C-alpha cells in the first residue's frame, strides 16, 4: 500500500497547524481530524458514489504507524489506554524538519 502521499498530507497539515499555534506543545491532532484530511467526502447530491472505507482505514492506520515508527509524529496514547481518551498525534521536530525539506525540494523543482 502506498502511504507516501498520505504521509505528506498528514505532515503538511500538522505542520501548518503547528505554525498557526506558534509551537504550542498542545498542538495535537485527533484521529477524526486526520481522517478529514485523507478520506474523500461524499457530496450532498452524489448518492451513487461509494467510498471504500476499509481501504482508507487501512491506509490511515498504515500511514500513522509508519510516521510514528519513523519518529515524525508521536501519539498521546502509549500502552496504557484509558477508556474514552481520544488518541491524539503531535508533530515532532524531525517531522517539522522533514516538511521544510519537502518544501525546499518542491521550490527547487
N, C-alpha and C positions, 0 to 999 in steps of 0.2 A: 504494500500500500504506500502510495506517495504522500509523504507528510511535509515535504519541503515548503510548499506554498502555504499550507495551513499553519506551519510554524512561523513563517514570515508574517502572516496576517495577525496571529496572536501576539507576537513580539512587537510588531509595529504599533498595534493598538494599545498594548500595555505601556510601551514607551511614550506614546502620545499622552496617555492618562497620567503617567508619572511626571511628564514635563508640565502638565497643567497644574499638578499639585505641588510642583517645585520640590521634588524629592521627599515628600511626606512619606514616612515609613508605613503609614497605614493605607497606602495606595494599593490595596489589594483588590482583586477582581474575582467575582464569583463565577461558578461554573455556568450559570444561566446566562451571564453576560457574554462569556466566551462563545456559548452556543449561538447567540445572536450574531456574532461576527462570522461564523462559519456556515451555519445551516441556512440554506435558501428559504425564504418565507413565501408561503403561498399567498397570492394576491386575493383580494376580496372576491373578484369575479372569475377566478380561474378554478372552477370546480373540478375539472378533469385532470389537473396537474397532481401527480403522485410523487411525493418526495420519499426517497428511500432512507427512512430514519435510521435503520440499522447500519447502513453504510456510514452515515455521518456520526453516529455514536461511536462506531469503531474507529473512524478517522480521528475523532476528537480525543478519545482515550489513548490511542497510539501516539498522537502528537504530543499530548500533555506528558505522557510517560517519557518520551524522548527528550522533551525540554527540561523536565525535572532531572533526569539522569545526566543530561549534559551540563547541568548547573546554570541554565539560562533563566529558569524560574524556580521558585520554591513554593511548596504547598504549606498551608497553615495546619493541615492535619497530618500527623505522622502516624504512628502505630496505635495511638490511643484516641479513638473516635468517640466523642460524646454524642448521645442521641440528640438530634436536632441541630447540631453545629454544622453550618454550611462550610463546604470546602472552598477556601479562598487561595488565590495564587498571586504571588508578587514577583515582579521583575528583579533580577539580581544585577549587580554591577556588570558581570560578564554578559548578561543578556542585553543590557543597555549599550555596552560597547560593541556587541555584535550588530545591533541595529544601526548604530552610527557607521560601522564599516560597510554595511549594505547600502546605506545612503550614499556614502562616498563613492563606492563602486558604481552605483547607478548614475551618479553625476558624471563619472568619467566615461561611461559608455556612450 
